[in-house]
Each structure stands twice: as structure tokens, then as C-alpha cells.
Amino acid sequence: MTYFREVQPLRQQRFVVVILIVVAAVVLVSLRVSGGATLWAAVIALGTLVLVTALFLAASLETTVDREAIDIAFHFLWPKRRISIPDVRKAAATKYRPLLDYGGYGVRLGFRGWAFNVSGDEGVLVETKDGSRVMIGSRRPKELESAIARAMRGESA
């Protein structure tokens, strides 16, 4: 039984452009250092740019809450994180500052714990009984908070 499911694509054009520029710069410097562009080097460079672009355009953050756990999957970029419902002490919808609190977007480990986010400044801060904290970025934070609360109470969806 699923209480909540949200899929947020990683389609921030600025982010993809920055990644492409960095990859292109690394490839160009590598070609220059290796003594010039050969046909194989150009093919590898083009292939690298295409693969990196495809990876980031296909990536998404999927959050699911069911009776057993909160699953956070950053598809194609990071292994799935599973937080067992019995391990959750509390979960609260909140506004946060991605850059200052966690160092930006993506999967981050900051002074305030782990963060999984793709955009915006809203999410749900989940605190576990062992003291760890996970910020889950969401476009629907109140719904996510409510779903976690229902799962903790064992209500039907």
C-alpha cells in the first residue's frame, strides 16, 4: 500500500549546461595535453558529452512512502536510500536553504545531515531514532509529511 509517490526530474537547464561545459573543458584539456585531436579522441570526446548529457536528462528523484519504509531513489546517479518507518522519530515539512544548509542540489551530506533534492527550497526533514537526519526535497512537502505520519500510525492509504 503506497501512501505517497513523487517523481521529480533533474531537468534544470542551467545545471545540465554547467555539467556540459565542465566535461567539454576536461575533454579539450585532455586532447591538448595528449598532443592534439585524433579521430578517436574526437569520437571519445563526443561520446562522453552525449553520455553525460543523457545521464543527467534521464536522472530523477523518486520518493515513495509505504507501510514499511520511505524510499528515496536518485535514479542513475545514486543508490536507493531506504528509511524504515519504525526507525522514524519524526518528519516535518520545512523550508530550507539548499546551498547554505547542504551545499547545493543533488545528494549532499552537510552539517544538518543528508539531503536529496533537485530544485526548490521545500521538503521534509526526517529524523530517525538513531539521531540521523535526512532532508527530502519535495514539490509537495505537506503531502509527504502527512503520508509519513499516516504510515507511522499504520493507517490505510
DOTINU-287213 format. One record per residue: residue in one letter; chain; x, y, z of N, C-alpha, C, O in turn. Coordinates in pm, whole numbers, plus 50000, padded with zeros to 5 digits. Example, Ala and Ser with C-alpha at 12.3 -4.5 7.8 and 13.67 -1.06 7.14 Angstrom:
BEGIN
A:A:51319:49431:50780:51230:49550:50780:51320:49670:50780:51424:49668:50846;
S:A:51285:49775:50708:51367:49894:50714:51290:50003:50787:51341:50114:50804;
//
This chain:
BEGIN
M:A:50085:49882:50000:50000:50000:50000:50089:50124:50000:50174:50141:50088;
T:A:50071:50210:49903:50153:50330:49889:50077:50452:49938:49965:50478:49895;
Y:A:50138:50526:50029:50079:50649:50081:50116:50771:49996:50040:50868:49987;
F:A:50234:50765:49935:50283:50883:49863:50386:50838:49759:50465:50747:49783;
R:A:50382:50905:49643:50485:50884:49541:50502:51014:49464:50405:51076:49420;
E:A:50627:51054:49448:50659:51176:49374:50785:51151:49293:50884:51099:49344;
V:A:50781:51188:49166:50898:51179:49079:50931:51319:49032:50847:51387:48972;
Q:A:51053:51362:49059:51099:51495:49019:51215:51480:48923:51323:51436:48962;
P:A:51195:51516:48796:51305:51503:48700:51415:51606:48726:51389:51717:48773;
L:A:51536:51567:48695:51651:51657:48706:51667:51725:48571:51752:51686:48491;
R:A:51586:51827:48546:51587:51890:48415:51614:52040:48425:51556:52120:48351;
Q:A:51700:52076:48514:51737:52216:48525:51839:52245:48417:51953:52199:48422;
Q:A:51797:52323:48318:51884:52350:48204:52018:52410:48246:52122:52372:48191;
R:A:52019:52499:48339:52144:52560:48384:52241:52455:48437:52361:52460:48408;
F:A:52189:52362:48513:52270:52257:48571:52332:52171:48461:52452:52142:48464;
V:A:52250:52131:48365:52299:52047:48255:52403:52123:48173:52504:52066:48133;
V:A:52379:52252:48148:52475:52333:48072:52609:52342:48147:52715:52329:48086;
V:A:52604:52364:48278:52728:52372:48357:52803:52239:48349:52925:52238:48331;
I:A:52733:52128:48363:52797:51997:48355:52861:51977:48217:52973:51929:48207;
L:A:52788:52015:48112:52843:52001:47976:52969:52086:47957:53066:52041:47896;
I:A:52967:52206:48008:53084:52294:47996:53204:52234:48069:53316:52235:48017;
V:A:53182:52182:48189:53291:52121:48267:53346:51999:48193:53468:51984:48180;
V:A:53257:51912:48145:53302:51792:48073:53376:51832:47945:53481:51776:47915;
A:A:53321:51928:47871:53386:51973:47748:53525:52029:47778:53619:52002:47704;
A:A:53538:52107:47885:53667:52164:47921:53768:52055:47956:53883:52060:47914;
V:A:53724:51956:48033:53813:51845:48070:53857:51769:47945:53974:51735:47931;
V:A:53763:51743:47855:53796:51670:47732:53893:51751:47646:53991:51696:47594;
L:A:53868:51880:47630:53956:51964:47549:54097:51973:47608:54195:51966:47534;
V:A:54107:51989:47738:54238:51993:47803:54309:51859:47784:54430:51856:47758;
S:A:54236:51749:47798:54295:51617:47778:54348:51601:47636:54457:51548:47616;
L:A:54270:51647:47538:54314:51639:47399:54439:51723:47376:54532:51681:47308;
R:A:54440:51840:47433:54554:51931:47416:54680:51871:47478:54788:51876:47418;
V:A:54666:51816:47598:54780:51757:47668:54832:51634:47595:54953:51608:47593;
S:A:54741:51558:47534:54783:51435:47466:54844:51460:47329:54881:51365:47260;
G:A:54856:51585:47289:54925:51616:47165:54835:51645:47047:54881:51644:46932;
G:A:54709:51670:47071:54622:51709:46959:54506:51614:46943:54499:51509:47005;
A:A:54416:51655:46858:54292:51580:46837:54309:51479:46724:54336:51515:46610;
T:A:54292:51354:46759:54288:51249:46658:54141:51214:46637:54054:51259:46711;
L:A:54115:51135:46536:53978:51095:46510:53919:51020:46629:53805:51045:46669;
W:A:53999:50928:46688:53950:50852:46804:53924:50942:46924:53826:50924:46996;
A:A:54011:51038:46946:53993:51130:47058:53866:51212:47040:53793:51235:47136;
A:A:53841:51255:46917:53719:51333:46890:53594:51247:46911:53495:51294:46966;
V:A:53600:51121:46868:53486:51030:46886:53461:51006:47035:53347:51007:47081;
I:A:53569:50984:47110:53555:50962:47255:53501:51087:47324:53416:51078:47412;
A:A:53548:51203:47283:53500:51329:47341:53352:51348:47314:53275:51380:47405;
L:A:53311:51328:47191:53170:51343:47155:53084:51241:47231:52978:51274:47282;
G:A:53132:51117:47237:53058:51013:47308:53043:51044:47456:52937:51021:47515;
T:A:53149:51097:47516:53145:51134:47658:53042:51243:47682:52963:51235:47776;
L:A:53041:51345:47597:52944:51453:47612:52801:51402:47597:52712:51441:47674;
V:A:52778:51316:47500:52644:51261:47479:52601:51176:47599:52488:51188:47645;
L:A:52690:51091:47649:52655:51005:47762:52627:51084:47889:52531:51056:47961;
V:A:52710:51183:47917:52689:51265:48037:52558:51342:48026:52483:51351:48123;
T:A:52530:51398:47910:52404:51470:47889:52285:51377:47907:52189:51411:47976;
A:A:52290:51260:47845:52180:51163:47856:52160:51120:48001:52046:51106:48045;
L:A:52268:51098:48073:52259:51057:48213:52185:51161:48296:52094:51127:48372;
F:A:52223:51287:48282:52160:51391:48361:52016:51419:48317:51932:51453:48400;
L:A:51986:51404:48189:51849:51425:48143:51757:51311:48185:51637:51330:48200;
A:A:51813:51191:48203:51734:51075:48244:51719:51065:48395:51631:50994:48444;
A:A:51803:51135:48470:51801:51125:48616:51674:51185:48675:51617:51281:48621;
S:A:51630:51128:48786:51514:51181:48858:51521:51140:49004:51586:51042:49041;
L:A:51453:51219:49087:51443:51189:49230:51304:51133:49254:51204:51202:49233;
E:A:51298:51008:49300:51169:50945:49327:51158:50917:49476:51244:50852:49536;
T:A:51050:50966:49535:51023:50945:49677:50894:50866:49690:50792:50902:49632;
T:A:50900:50757:49765:50783:50673:49787:50770:50643:49936:50868:50614:50004;
V:A:50647:50650:49985:50619:50614:50124:50516:50503:50123:50409:50517:50065;
D:A:50549:50391:50188:50451:50283:50206:50451:50240:50352:50511:50307:50436;
R:A:50385:50131:50383:50374:50087:50523:50508:50058:50588:50525:50078:50708;
E:A:50604:50010:50508:50731:49965:50565:50839:50072:50569:50919:50076:50662;
A:A:50841:50161:50466:50958:50248:50455:50933:50372:50370:50833:50384:50298;
I:A:51028:50464:50383:51040:50578:50293:51155:50542:50199:51267:50520:50244;
D:A:51127:50536:50071:51231:50506:49973:51265:50634:49897:51176:50703:49847;
I:A:51394:50663:49888:51442:50781:49817:51539:50730:49711:51646:50679:49744;
A:A:51503:50743:49584:51587:50692:49476:51625:50808:49384:51539:50874:49326;
F:A:51754:50830:49371:51805:50930:49277:51853:50849:49157:51972:50820:49143;
H:A:51756:50814:49070:51782:50723:48959:51900:50766:48872:51913:50883:48836;
F:A:51984:50669:48840:52102:50681:48754:52218:50756:48819:52325:50763:48759;
L:A:52200:50812:48939:52307:50890:48999:52350:50842:49136:52464:50868:49177;
W:A:52263:50772:49209:52295:50738:49348:52214:50616:49389:52101:50599:49343;
P:A:52268:50531:49475:52191:50415:49522:52067:50457:49602:52064:50565:49662;
K:A:51968:50372:49602:51843:50400:49674:51869:50406:49824:51947:50327:49878;
R:A:51805:50499:49890:51811:50512:50036:51676:50466:50091:51571:50511:50044;
R:A:51678:50378:50189:51554:50326:50248:51556:50356:50398:51650:50319:50468;
I:A:51451:50423:50444:51437:50454:50587:51315:50378:50636:51202:50406:50594;
S:A:51337:50284:50723:51229:50203:50777:51134:50289:50861:51179:50371:50941;
I:A:51005:50272:50843:50905:50352:50917:50923:50337:51069:50915:50437:51139;
P:A:50946:50215:51122:50966:50206:51267:51089:50282:51317:51099:50312:51436;
D:A:51183:50315:51228:51302:50390:51268:51281:50541:51269:51366:50615:51317;
V:A:51167:50587:51215:51142:50731:51205:51093:50784:51340:50995:50734:51396;
R:A:51162:50886:51390:51118:50952:51513:51018:51061:51481:50914:51072:51545;
K:A:51052:51146:51379:50957:51249:51337:50991:51293:51195:51102:51272:51146;
A:A:50892:51354:51133:50909:51407:50997:50830:51537:50990:50713:51541:51027;
A:A:50895:51643:50943:50830:51774:50940:50858:51846:50808:50973:51857:50764;
A:A:50751:51894:50746:50765:51976:50626:50832:52107:50667:50797:52167:50769;
T:A:50926:52151:50586:51001:52271:50623:51060:52338:50499:51077:52275:50394;
K:A:51091:52466:50514:51168:52537:50414:51314:52528:50458:51343:52525:50577;
Y:A:51404:52523:50361:51545:52517:50393:51623:52592:50286:51567:52634:50185;
R:A:51753:52608:50310:51839:52678:50215:51936:52574:50157:52037:52541:50220;
P:A:51906:52523:50038:51987:52414:49983:52137:52443:49981:52217:52358:50020;
L:A:52176:52561:49937:52317:52592:49926:52383:52608:50063:52489:52550:50087;
L:A:52322:52684:50152:52381:52709:50284:52369:52589:50378:52462:52560:50453;
D:A:52255:52521:50373:52233:52411:50468:52299:52280:50426:52343:52202:50510;
Y:A:52306:52256:50294:52355:52126:50246:52461:52135:50136:52514:52032:50094;
G:A:52492:52253:50089:52594:52265:49986:52541:52259:49844:52620:52247:49750;
G:A:52410:52267:49826:52352:52270:49691:52251:52160:49668:52196:52102:49761;
Y:A:52229:52133:49540:52130:52032:49499:52198:51900:49468:52319:51893:49449;
G:A:52118:51795:49464:52168:51661:49439:52164:51581:49568:52077:51603:49653;
V:A:52254:51488:49582:52268:51412:49706:52384:51476:49781:52497:51478:49732;
R:A:52356:51528:49898:52456:51604:49974:52461:51560:50119:52360:51519:50177;
L:A:52579:51568:50174:52596:51549:50318:52648:51679:50374:52760:51720:50345;
G:A:52565:51745:50454:52602:51873:50512:52604:51866:50663:52590:51759:50722;
F:A:52621:51982:50725:52623:51988:50872:52490:51945:50932:52485:51901:51047;
R:A:52383:51958:50854:52249:51923:50905:52206:51782:50867:52091:51744:50890;
G:A:52296:51704:50808:52263:51567:50769:52260:51552:50617:52314:51636:50544;
W:A:52198:51446:50572:52187:51417:50430:52074:51496:50366:51974:51526:50431;
A:A:52090:51529:50239:51983:51593:50162:51974:51527:50025:52075:51497:49962;
F:A:51852:51505:49981:51822:51456:49847:51727:51558:49787:51611:51567:49829;
N:A:51775:51634:49687:51688:51737:49630:51728:51768:49487:51844:51748:49448;
V:A:51633:51817:49409:51662:51855:49271:51631:52001:49241:51686:52058:49147;
S:A:51543:52062:49321:51510:52202:49299:51429:52255:49418:51383:52178:49503;
G:A:51413:52384:49421:51329:52444:49524:51395:52453:49660:51512:52421:49677;
D:A:51313:52498:49757:51363:52516:49893:51267:52460:49997:51264:52504:50112;
E:A:51187:52361:49955:51093:52298:50047:51115:52148:50048:51157:52089:49948;
G:A:51086:52088:50162:51099:51944:50173:51053:51896:50308:50988:51969:50383;
V:A:51086:51774:50339:51051:51714:50467:51180:51666:50534:51257:51589:50477;
L:A:51200:51714:50655:51316:51672:50734:51274:51550:50816:51186:51559:50902;
V:A:51338:51438:50789:51309:51313:50859:51420:51290:50960:51538:51287:50925;
E:A:51381:51273:51086:51476:51241:51192:51450:51098:51237:51335:51060:51263;
T:A:51555:51019:51246:51540:50880:51287:51571:50864:51435:51626:50955:51499;
K:A:51537:50750:51489:51558:50724:51631:51706:50718:51668:51741:50738:51785;
D:A:51793:50692:51570:51937:50690:51600:52000:50829:51587:52121:50843:51604;
G:A:51918:50931:51558:51967:51067:51554:52005:51119:51416:52034:51238:51401;
S:A:52005:51034:51314:52039:51082:51180:51923:51163:51121:51806:51145:51158;
R:A:51959:51252:51029:51860:51340:50967:51875:51334:50816:51986:51333:50763;
V:A:51760:51331:50748:51758:51329:50602:51655:51431:50554:51537:51424:50589;
M:A:51701:51526:50472:51611:51623:50410:51571:51566:50274:51657:51535:50191;
I:A:51441:51554:50251:51391:51506:50123:51323:51624:50055:51216:51667:50097;
G:A:51384:51675:49949:51325:51784:49875:51197:51739:49808:51189:51627:49756;
S:A:51095:51824:49808:50966:51787:49750:50891:51910:49702:50902:52019:49760;
R:A:50816:51892:49596:50725:51997:49549:50595:51991:49626:50514:52083:49620;
R:A:50574:51881:49700:50452:51860:49779:50488:51821:49921:50453:51711:49965;
P:A:50557:51909:49994:50607:51870:50127:50498:51838:50229:50516:51746:50309;
K:A:50388:51909:50228:50281:51880:50326:50220:51742:50302:50189:51670:50397;
E:A:50204:51704:50175:50153:51571:50143:50251:51463:50187:50210:51359:50240;
L:A:50380:51487:50165:50482:51390:50206:50483:51376:50357:50489:51264:50409;
E:A:50478:51487:50429:50474:51484:50575:50353:51406:50624:50364:51323:50714;
S:A:50238:51431:50565:50115:51363:50603:50122:51212:50575:50076:51131:50655;
A:A:50180:51176:50461:50193:51035:50426:50283:50962:50525:50253:50849:50566;
I:A:50392:51025:50565:50482:50963:50663:50411:50947:50797:50425:50844:50863;
A:A:50336:51047:50836:50260:51040:50962:50158:50927:50958:50143:50854:51056;
R:A:50088:50912:50845:49991:50803:50830:50060:50667:50836:50009:50574:50899;
A:A:50174:50656:50772:50249:50529:50774:50294:50497:50917:50289:50381:50959;
M:A:50338:50601:50991:50382:50578:51129:50267:50533:51218:50287:50455:51312;
R:A:50146:50580:51189:50028:50539:51267:49970:50406:51218:49886:50346:51285;
G:A:50016:50360:51101:49968:50235:51045:49831:50245:50982:49761:50145:50970;
E:A:49791:50366:50940:49661:50385:50876:49661:50325:50737:49766:50304:50676;
S:A:49542:50298:50688:49530:50250:50549:49534:50374:50457:49494:50484:50494;
A:A:49585:50350:50337:49602:50460:50240:49471:50512:50187:49469:50604:50106;
//
